[in-house]
Amino acid sequence: MSSSFGPVELVALAFDAPRIPPAVARAVLDVAGGDAVTLLDLAVVRRDEKGGLVVLEAQDLGDEVDLVTIELPASGLTGDEDLREIAAEIDPGTSVLVLAIEHTWSRQLVSAAMDADADVLLHERVPAATVNEIAALAETAAGAPS
C-alpha cells in the first residue's frame, strides 16, 4: 500500500489585528513555492469587534492572501469543525491564518514504511520556541567551564 501524501500539520497563527500581516502572507507564499512542504489548504478565521465570526475559505480570500500562483491540492481539508473550534478561542478584533501543510519531503519515507508494515512509535511536534530555548541553553552550557 503506497501513500500519496506525507504527514500533514494544521497550523493556526493568531494575530491581534483584523487582517493577516502582509509579511506573513508573503512568507506563506514563499514557503509554498518550495519543495519541503506543500500548502494543501488555508483559511482565515476572524472575529469582528462585536464578536461576529467570519470564516474565509481559500477561494473566498480575495486580496487577503494572493493565491493566483498557488494550487491547493486539498482545498477543504481544513473543515468547518476545525475552523469553528479555532474561532471559539479567539478574541474580538483578532484574525487567525489556518494552514494545512503537508511534509512533502517525507512522502517516500511514509510510503516505504507503510509498505513494510512499520508502526509509528513516536511522532511529536516540538514548537519552535521550545527548540530555540533548548538550543540556547545547550549553547550556554557548552560555553560554561566544567
N, C-alpha and C positions, 0 to 999 in steps of 0.2 A: 504494500500500500504506500503510494507516494503522496506527498503533500504539496499543494501549490502555494501555500502561504507559510511564512515563518511566524514566530510569536508576535502578537500584537499587544501594544500598550495603549491604554486610554489615558490621555494626559489632559488635565484641566488646569489652565493658568488663569488666575483671577486678578483683575485689575480694579483699582479704586477710581474708575473712570467709565463713562458710558460707552466708550469706543476702544477698540484694540489699538494700542500704540503702533504707529507706522513702522518703527524699528523692529517690533516683534513680528508684524505681518511680513516684512521683508526677510527676516530670519527664517520664518516658516517656509517661504518660497525658496530660499537658498538651500535649506536642508532637503526640501522635496525635490530639488534638482540634482541631488547627489545619488550615489548608488548604495549607501549603507542602510538607508531606510526608505520605505515607500509610504507616502501620505495616502492612507486609504479613504479617510473621511474627515471632515471637520464641520464644526458648527459654532455659533456664538449664542450664548445664553446671557440675557441681560435683565436686570430688574430696574425699572424706572424709579424716579424719586418718590412716587406714590405707592411703590411696591408691586406695580403691574409687571407681569412676566412677558418677555419677548424671547422667542426661540427662532433663530435664523439657521436653517439648514444650508448646506453648501450652495445649492442652486439659488438661494434667496439672499446671499450676502451682498450682492451688488458691489459697491466700491469699498466695502469693509475690508476684504482681502481679495485682491485681484487674482482670480483663478483662470484667467484666459489661457495661460500656458500649461495648466496642470489638469491631468485627467485623474479623477478619483475612482480607482477600480472597485471600491466597495462603498460607494455612496449610500448612506442609510445605515451603515454599521453602528454608528452612534445612535442608538434607538431612543425613542421618546421617553421611555422609562429611565434610561441613564441620564438624559438631559434634565428631566424633572427632578431627579434625585440631586443632581448638582445644583439646580436652581433653588432647591429648598435650603441650601446652605449659604446663599449669598445675600448681602445687604442691598437695600435700595441704593441706586446710583452706581452700581458696580456691573462689570461685564466679565464673562468667562469665555476664553477660547478653548474649545474642546477638540482635541486631535486624536484620531485613531491612527497610530503609527505602527507599521509592520517592520520588524527587524529583517529586512531583505537579505542581509549578509548571512543569515542563518538558515535560509531555505534548504540548501543542500545538506547541511548537518541534520536538520529536523527530518528530512525525507529519509536519509540513511539510517537514522536512529529508529524511525518508525518501521522501516523495512526490516531492521534487526530486532524488532520487538523490545526495544530498550524501554526502561522505566525511568521517568524523570524523578530523581530523588530530591532535588532541590532546584527551585527557580525563585530567586529572591531579588527584588529590585532594591538597590540601596540608593537613596536620594543623593543628589549632587552635593548638597550642603553637608551631609554626613561624611561622604567620601573626602571632601575638601578639608573638613575638620580633622579627620583621622590622619590624612596626609600631612597636614601642618603639625600635628602632634608628633608624628613619626619623624618629621624633619627636625623638629626641635630636639627630640630625644636623641637623634643621631648626632646632633651637634653638641650635645651635653657631654662633659667629661665623665669618664667611668669611675 
